[in-house]
Amino acid sequence: MITHIAAISFSPTGQTEALVREFGEQLARRFQAEGVTLSRHSFTLPQDQQSLHGFGPNTLVVFGMPTYAGRIPNKALPFVQQLFSGDPENKTPAVALVTFGNRSYDSSLTELRDELEKKDFRVFAAGAFAAPHAFAAIGRDHPTVQDKEKFQELLDRVEGKLRSGEPLERVSINGDAPVAPYYIPLGEDGQPAKFLKAKPQTDLTKCDHCGKCAQVCPMGSINPENTDEVPGICIKCQACIKYCPKGAKYFDDPRFLSHKAMLEKNYQRTAESEVF
């Protein structure tokens, strides 16, 4: 019997965290009469990427990640692999959730399921939810009515499965196709857009050096003493841009901007969320 729900997420711009939090809260309310409790765990920021967390078979883990290039963000994958573990004997039940920016979730949900299973979680339900893109102007209509219906469908099915008392079985995602290679971003010319080394720039006419961008960077890559400098790795998450109170951060890398334009040209259709 489930006695606790743990809502866990990596979410630089907050969309994945909001999804996981809402799922955990609604599910906890449905089991309120049984005394089920809820906790929230974020490993988005460097200070939250140090502690180890183990969960027993009476905890339901709701684990959420964003989709980057069709997969789990590769720089955040080690945190999934190292910080969280389930029960090796009875397997800790888990629901895997991913968000994706209106293009496709590709293999991210399958990869998340597989990685959690390696850490002794039993992933018996999963969902991929479309959301506004982090940097391209696509998907702004999410969450749609269909997204919300899928969300409620997954909630209903998870609740029903837990109440049934039946053994929790491994969820099948898209016919159990294996995890595919990372999506290769394309530019407007249809050629691979290589912008791995692109980093945010600073408009010094707007920046007041408040340090907010350094505080929200999940990689700890912005120099807090001089926020014009980004000596560390940039994963293009857009947290510094979203949370800058002055709108002083921006990208000017030509290939990055070409990929952004390609997405806005080719992915204006409204992607659909899927649950399993």
N, C-alpha and C positions, 0 to 999 in steps of 0.2 A: 504493500500500500504506500502511495506517495504521501510524504509528510511535509515536503519542502519543494519549492521551485526556485531554481537559480537562473536568472536572466543574465547572459554573458554576451558582450559585444566588443568588436573593434569598429570604431565609427568616427573617422576624422571630421566629417561634416554633420554628423548627428542623425542622418536618416536611418541608418541601420539600428542605431541605439533606440530610436523612437519606435521602430517596428518591434524589436525584441521586448522592449519595456511594455508596450501595449499588449503584446501577446501574453507575456508573463502575468501582467496585472489582471487581464480578463480571465485567464485560466485560474489564477489564484482565487478570484471572486467566486468562480463556479464551485470551488472546493472549500469555500470559507467555512461551511458547516462542519467539515471534517477536520478543521483546525490546521489546514495547510498554510505554511508561511512562505514568504517571498523575500529573496535578496537579489541585489543587482551588482554586477561585476563588470567593470570596464577595463580593458587593457589597451586603450587608445593612446594614452600618454606615457612617456618614459617612466615616470614614477610609479605607474601601475603595471609595469612590465617586469617586476622583480619578484613578486610573491608567487608561490606555488599554491594551487588549489586542488584538493581532492574531494570527490563527491561519492557518497555511498549509494547503494541500490534503492534507497527510499527517497532520493532526491531526483526530481525531473529537471534536466538541464535544457534550457532554451538557448541555443548558441547561434549568434548571428555575425555574418561577415559581409562586406561589400564585394562586388565583382570588379576586378581590374584586369583588363585584357582577357576576359573570359575565364578567369581563374581566381583563386584566393590571392590577395596581394602577396607577392613573393617575399617581400620584406617583413610581412606580418606572420607568415606561415610558421616560422620558428617559435613564435609565441604560442600558437595553437598546439604545437608539438611538445613544448617544454613546460608550459605553465599549468596545464589542466589535465586531470586524470580521473577516470572512473573506477569502478570496483572490478578487479580482475576476475573474481569468481562469479558474481551474479550479474555483472554488466549494469552500469548506470543508464537508465533510460534517457533519451535525448531527442529533441526536435531540432533539426538543422534549418536555418533560415539564411537566405542571401537576398541582397538588393542588387538591382542592376539598372543602369542609366538609359533605359529605353532602347538599347541596341539588342543585346542578348546576354543571358547568363552563361551560355556555352557550357563549360564543365565545372563552374565554380561550386554548384550545389553538390555534385557528385564528389568533387575533391574534398569538400568540407565533411561530407558523410564518411568518406574513406579515412580521412585523418582522425576524426573523432573515434572511429571504430578501432584504430590502432592504439588509442589511449583508453580502451576498455569502456567505451560508451556504446549503448545499443540504440542506434538511430532508427526509430520506427516510424517517423513522420518527417516531412520536409516541405519547404516552400520557397519559391523564387518570386520575389515581388518587384515589379517594375517601379521606377522612381524617377524624378527629374535627374537629368545627367549632371554630374558635378561641375563640368566646365562648358559643355555645349548646350545651346538653347534648344533642347529636345526633351520630350517627356514632361513638359510643364503641367500637363493635365492630370498627372498622377498625384494622389491615388484616385482612380476612377471608381465608378460604381462596381465594375467587374473586379477590380483589385479588392475592394471591401468585401464583396461576396466571397471571393476566394479565401480571404483572411478568416471570415466567419466559418466557411466550410472546413478549413483546417482546424480551427478551434473545436468545432463540433466533433470532428472525427477523432481528434486527440482525446477529448473528454470521454467520448464513447469507448474508445479503446482502453483507457485507464480504468473506467468503471466496469468494464466487462470482466475483468479478472483473467482474461486470456493471455497467454504468453505473448510478449512483444517480439515481433519479427522484424528483421532487417528490411528497411524500405527499399523498394526498387525505383530507381530514377531513370526515366527515359530508356527503358529496356536494359538497364545496367551497362550501357555503353561505357567503355573505359575513358579515363580522363584524357582529353585531347591536348595538343600543344597550345601554348599561349596564342591568343589572337594577335595577329600582326597589324598594328595600326597603319592605315593607309592615308595618303594625302589626297588632295583634290585631283592630282594627276594619276591616281590609281597605283602609285608606287609606294613601297614601304616608307613610312614616315618615322625616321629615327630621331627621337628626341629624348633619349634616356638621360642625357646630361643637362637638359633644360632645367633652369631654376627660376624661381620668382624674382622679379625685379622690384625696385622700390621707387615710387614717385616722391622725391625728396621735397617737392612743393606741398605735399599733403601729409607726409609722415611726421609724427611728433615724437617718435621713438618711445612709445608707451610700453613696448615689449610684448604686446598681446600675441603677435604672430609667433614669437619664440615660445610662448607659453602653450600654444595649441598645436605646435608641430609634433606629430606622433613619432617622428624619428629624432627629435631633439636636434635638428640640423641647422636651425637659425641661431646665430650668435646673439645671446641676450644682451651683451654689452654693446654690440653694434649690429642692429637688425638689418642693415644693408647687406651684411655678409651671410652667405649660406654655405658654410664649409662642409657640411655633411650631405648625406644622400637625400635627394628629393624624390618622393613617390608620386608627385603631381596630384595629391589628394585634394588640394584647393582649400585646406583648412585656414591657411594664413590669409587667403583672399576673402573667404567667407566671413571670418571673424575680425578682420581689420576694421576698427571703428571709423577710420578715415578714408577707406577705399584706396589705400596707397600701394597695395601689392598687385602685381600683374605679371603675365607671361608675354614675352615678345619673340620667343624662338620661332623662326619661320615654319619649320616642319610641324611643330606643335600646333600652330595656328592653322596650318593647312589641314591637319587631321581634324581639328575642331570644325572647320568649314565643311569638310567631307561628311562628317556626322550630321551636320545641320542640313546638308543637301539631301542625304540619302535615308535618314532615319526619322522623318517627321511623323510616320505612322505611329499609332499608339500600340506599343507592345503589350502583350498580355501576361499577367501573372499566372503561375502554375503551382499546383500543390500535389503532393504525393503521399 
